[in-house]
Amino acid sequence: MLNKIEFVQNMFRDIFEAINPTKIPNYFSNPFHLETNGEIMDYDQFVSHVGELVNTHAKVKFHFPFDDAFLSTDGKKAVTRYRIETEWKSGRHDELIVMAIYEFENGKISKWWETVHLLKSSSV
């Protein structure tokens, strides 16, 4: 059985790095709640958002460079800190840093709160 950090890392690899929204049901419960910098999405909005990445992004890479990248609070939550590099199909490149909290129910992510900060962006 995967620990929560392995589960989250696999989720990023299988869904976001592969830009494959068909894997969402493997990792996320429905209903689902995502809050990013105060913006809220439900399950259907999240599926739509990830589906849009297929059209807009050429490459997405997640880096978990911190030894303290995982902390389990009560067995039901996980905290991660990671860096994202994106390459848009337009040629733009972004680098972001993220602090995220995930809540799990029945082995899947049911809630996800994150604060995202843009470190660098190169426009075309």
C-alpha positions in Angstrom: 0.0 0.0 0.0 1.3 3.5 -0.9 1.8 6.1 1.7 0.1 9.4 1.1 3.2 11.1 -0.4 3.7 8.3 -2.9 0.0 8.5 -3.7 0.2 12.2 -4.4 3.4 11.9 -6.4 1.8 9.2 -8.5 -1.3 11.3 -9.0 0.8 14.2 -10.3 2.7 11.8 -12.7 -0.3 10.0 -14.0 -2.7 12.9 -14.4 -0.7 16.2 -14.8 2.7 15.1 -16.2 1.0 12.7 -18.6 -1.8 15.4 -19.1 -4.3 12.6 -18.8 -7.7 13.5 -17.3 -9.0 10.0 -17.6 -7.0 9.0 -14.5 -8.8 11.5 -12.3 -11.3 8.9 -10.9 -8.4 6.8 -9.7 -7.2 9.5 -7.3 -10.1 11.8 -6.5 -13.5 11.2 -4.9 -16.7 12.7 -6.2 -17.7 15.0 -4.5 -14.4 16.8 -4.5 -13.3 20.3 -3.3 -10.3 22.2 -4.6 -9.3 25.6 -3.3 -6.4 27.4 -5.0 -5.5 30.9 -3.8 -9.1 31.4 -2.8 -10.6 30.1 -6.1 -12.8 27.0 -5.6 -13.5 24.1 -8.0 -15.8 21.1 -7.6 -15.2 17.7 -9.2 -16.7 18.6 -12.6 -14.9 21.9 -12.8 -11.6 20.2 -11.9 -12.1 17.5 -14.6 -12.8 20.3 -17.1 -9.7 22.3 -15.9 -7.4 19.2 -16.3 -9.0 18.5 -19.7 -8.1 22.0 -20.8 -4.4 21.3 -20.1 -4.4 18.9 -23.0 -5.0 21.8 -25.3 -2.8 24.4 -23.6 0.2 22.6 -22.2 3.0 20.7 -23.9 4.8 19.7 -20.7 4.2 19.8 -17.0 6.9 18.6 -14.5 6.6 18.3 -10.7 9.6 18.4 -8.4 9.5 17.3 -4.7 13.0 18.5 -3.8 12.5 18.9 -0.1 13.2 16.2 2.5 10.4 17.6 4.6 7.9 17.4 1.7 5.5 15.3 3.5 3.8 15.5 6.9 0.8 13.5 8.0 -1.2 15.2 10.6 -3.8 12.6 11.6 -3.6 9.8 9.0 -6.3 11.5 7.0 -4.4 14.5 5.7 -1.1 15.2 3.9 0.9 18.3 3.4 3.3 18.8 0.4 5.6 21.5 -0.9 6.8 21.2 -4.4 7.8 23.1 -7.5 6.1 22.9 -10.9 7.7 23.7 -14.3 5.3 24.1 -17.2 5.8 24.5 -20.9 2.8 25.9 -22.8 2.1 25.0 -26.4 2.4 28.7 -27.1 6.1 28.5 -26.0 5.6 30.2 -22.6 7.4 28.7 -19.7 6.3 29.0 -16.0 7.9 28.0 -12.7 5.7 27.8 -9.6 6.0 26.9 -6.0 3.1 25.2 -4.2 2.2 24.4 -0.6 -0.8 22.0 -0.5 -2.9 20.2 2.0 -4.9 17.1 1.0 -7.6 15.3 2.8 -8.3 11.6 2.1 -11.5 9.7 2.2 -11.9 6.0 1.2 -8.3 6.0 -0.2 -8.8 9.0 -2.5 -8.3 12.8 -2.3 -11.6 14.4 -1.3 -10.3 17.9 -0.5 -7.3 19.9 -1.7 -6.2 23.3 -0.5 -3.2 25.0 -2.1 -1.3 28.2 -2.2 0.5 28.7 -5.5 3.1 31.3 -6.2 4.5 32.1 -9.6 8.3 32.3 -9.4 9.1 32.9 -13.1 7.3 33.3 -16.4 8.7 33.7 -19.8 6.3 35.0 -22.4 6.5 34.4 -26.1 
